[in-house]
Amino acid sequence: MRVYRISAITLKVDKMESSCQFYSKIPGFRIVYGGAPSDAFSTFEVGEGERKAYLNLELAERAGRKTVKLDNNKHHHHYTVVDQQQSLDHDENLEKAMKTTTGTEREKERGGKQGSRSDFGRIILHTENVDDLYEHMRKDEFLSNHAIFETEPVDAPWGERFFHIREPNGYQLSFAQPLRR
């Protein structure tokens, strides 16, 4: 008995619509559940066959949104409605600023970090051609305006060629291509 692969990863996102639009633009990501602005949960399928995995996007709890928390034990289900009271002013101002600047300008303004989630780590995604993917993402207007490109493709001593970006919610994505030795 052993664990043999990761099936899915779930990321908390601030805005479902723009997050789904972002991931839909990356070649190989296919929306299989949700994807509408009003959805609180959406799923992308990546890969095929036994190599298939899922990226779930879950809407983060926001100000004024009522959420239902489930305390689930074997015999009882307890539901608690939580009403969060936070100001959205900061988020709305940040969104306005991001709409009027390019990814490169945002990198400079934030010292190269886009709402960095430094406590998260990164998601590593394999691709057939990392250089072509990098060029595609740089040339795509939506992707280039909503991601921060932290590195260009580079060869690593462990046998991969990769580049890193920060996606709109601050998560670091690494796109890698195994190198033939």
C-alpha positions as CSV (number, residue, x, y, z in Angstrom):
1,M,0.0,0.0,0.0
2,R,1.5,3.4,-1.1
3,V,0.6,6.8,-2.4
4,Y,1.6,6.9,-6.1
5,R,0.7,10.3,-7.4
6,I,-0.9,13.7,-6.6
7,S,-4.4,13.8,-8.1
8,A,-5.3,17.5,-7.5
9,I,-4.1,20.7,-6.0
10,T,-6.6,23.4,-4.7
11,L,-5.6,27.0,-4.7
12,K,-7.6,29.8,-3.0
13,V,-8.2,32.6,-5.4
14,D,-9.5,36.2,-5.0
15,K,-11.4,36.5,-8.3
16,M,-12.8,33.4,-10.0
17,E,-13.4,35.0,-13.4
18,S,-9.9,36.4,-13.9
19,S,-8.3,33.3,-12.4
20,C,-10.2,31.0,-14.8
21,Q,-9.4,33.3,-17.7
22,F,-5.7,33.2,-16.8
23,Y,-5.5,29.4,-16.5
24,S,-7.6,28.9,-19.6
25,K,-4.9,30.7,-21.6
26,I,-2.2,28.3,-20.6
27,P,-1.9,25.5,-23.3
28,G,-2.9,22.2,-21.8
29,F,-5.3,23.5,-19.1
30,R,-8.9,22.5,-19.8
31,I,-11.8,23.7,-17.7
32,V,-13.9,20.7,-16.7
33,Y,-16.1,22.2,-13.9
34,G,-17.3,25.7,-13.1
35,G,-15.5,28.6,-14.6
36,A,-18.4,31.2,-14.4
37,P,-17.8,34.4,-12.5
38,S,-20.4,33.4,-9.9
39,D,-18.8,29.9,-9.3
40,A,-17.1,29.4,-5.9
41,F,-15.2,26.4,-7.2
42,S,-13.7,25.5,-10.6
43,T,-11.6,22.7,-11.9
44,F,-9.0,22.4,-14.7
45,E,-7.7,19.2,-16.1
46,V,-4.1,19.0,-17.0
47,G,-2.5,16.0,-18.9
48,E,-4.0,12.8,-20.2
49,G,-4.5,9.2,-19.2
50,E,-2.6,8.1,-16.1
51,R,-0.7,11.4,-16.1
52,K,-3.9,13.4,-15.7
53,A,-4.1,15.8,-12.7
54,Y,-6.5,18.5,-11.6
55,L,-6.0,22.1,-10.5
56,N,-9.0,23.3,-8.4
57,L,-9.6,27.0,-7.8
58,E,-11.7,27.8,-4.7
59,L,-12.9,31.3,-4.1
60,A,-11.3,32.8,-1.0
61,E,-13.7,34.1,1.7
62,R,-14.3,37.8,1.1
63,A,-15.9,40.7,3.0
64,G,-19.6,40.5,3.2
65,R,-19.8,37.0,1.8
66,K,-21.6,34.5,3.9
67,T,-19.9,31.2,4.0
68,V,-21.0,27.9,5.4
69,K,-18.5,25.9,7.4
70,L,-19.1,22.3,8.0
71,D,-18.0,20.5,11.1
72,N,-18.3,16.9,10.1
73,N,-18.0,14.0,12.5
74,K,-19.3,10.5,12.2
75,H,-22.7,11.1,13.7
76,H,-23.5,14.9,13.4
77,H,-23.2,17.6,10.9
78,H,-22.9,21.2,12.4
79,Y,-23.3,24.1,10.0
80,T,-22.2,27.6,11.0
81,V,-22.9,30.7,8.9
82,V,-20.0,33.1,9.1
83,D,-20.3,36.7,7.9
84,Q,-16.9,38.3,7.4
85,Q,-16.6,42.0,7.8
86,Q,-13.5,43.4,6.0
87,S,-12.8,46.4,3.8
88,L,-12.4,45.7,0.1
89,D,-10.9,49.1,-0.5
90,H,-7.3,47.8,-0.7
91,D,-8.2,45.0,-3.1
92,E,-10.3,47.3,-5.3
93,N,-7.5,49.9,-5.5
94,L,-4.9,47.2,-6.2
95,E,-7.1,45.8,-9.0
96,K,-7.5,49.3,-10.6
97,A,-3.7,49.8,-10.4
98,M,-3.0,46.4,-12.0
99,K,-5.4,47.2,-14.9
100,T,-3.4,50.4,-15.8
101,T,0.1,48.9,-15.7
102,T,1.9,46.2,-17.5
103,G,3.3,43.1,-15.8
104,T,6.8,44.6,-16.1
105,E,5.8,47.9,-14.5
106,R,4.1,45.9,-11.6
107,E,7.3,43.9,-11.1
108,K,9.3,47.1,-10.7
109,E,6.7,48.7,-8.3
110,R,6.7,45.7,-6.0
111,G,10.3,44.8,-6.2
112,G,9.6,41.8,-8.5
113,K,6.9,40.3,-6.3
114,Q,3.2,40.2,-7.2
115,G,1.3,39.7,-3.9
116,S,3.8,36.9,-3.3
117,R,2.6,34.0,-1.3
118,S,6.0,33.3,0.1
119,D,4.7,30.7,2.6
120,F,3.2,28.6,-0.2
121,G,6.1,27.2,-2.2
122,R,5.5,26.5,-5.9
123,I,3.7,24.3,-8.4
124,I,5.9,22.6,-11.0
125,L,4.3,21.8,-14.3
126,H,6.1,19.8,-17.1
127,T,5.8,20.9,-20.7
128,E,7.1,19.5,-24.0
129,N,8.9,22.7,-25.0
130,V,9.6,25.2,-22.2
131,D,11.0,27.9,-24.6
132,D,7.9,27.8,-26.9
133,L,5.6,28.0,-23.9
134,Y,7.6,30.9,-22.5
135,E,7.3,32.8,-25.8
136,H,3.6,31.9,-26.1
137,M,2.9,33.3,-22.6
138,R,5.0,36.4,-23.2
139,K,3.1,37.2,-26.5
140,D,-0.4,36.5,-25.1
141,E,-1.7,39.9,-24.0
142,F,-3.8,38.6,-21.2
143,L,-1.1,36.3,-19.7
144,S,1.6,38.9,-20.0
145,N,-0.5,41.5,-18.3
146,H,-1.6,39.2,-15.5
147,A,1.5,37.3,-14.7
148,I,4.9,38.4,-13.4
149,F,7.7,36.6,-15.2
150,E,10.3,36.0,-12.5
151,T,12.8,34.2,-14.7
152,E,13.5,33.4,-18.4
153,P,14.0,29.7,-19.4
154,V,17.3,28.4,-17.8
155,D,19.0,25.0,-17.6
156,A,19.1,23.6,-14.1
157,P,21.9,21.3,-12.8
158,W,19.2,18.7,-11.9
159,G,18.3,18.1,-15.5
160,E,15.4,20.5,-16.3
161,R,15.0,23.7,-18.3
162,F,12.5,25.9,-16.5
163,F,11.0,29.4,-15.9
164,H,9.0,30.8,-13.0
165,I,6.0,33.1,-13.1
166,R,3.7,34.6,-10.4
167,E,0.1,34.1,-11.3
168,P,-2.6,36.8,-10.5
169,N,-3.2,35.4,-6.9
170,G,0.5,35.4,-6.1
171,Y,1.2,31.7,-6.5
172,Q,4.5,30.8,-8.1
173,L,4.3,28.5,-11.1
174,S,7.3,26.7,-12.5
175,F,7.1,25.4,-16.1
176,A,9.8,22.8,-16.7
177,Q,11.0,20.5,-19.5
178,P,13.1,17.5,-18.5
179,L,16.4,17.6,-20.5
180,R,17.7,14.6,-22.3
181,R,21.1,13.5,-21.0
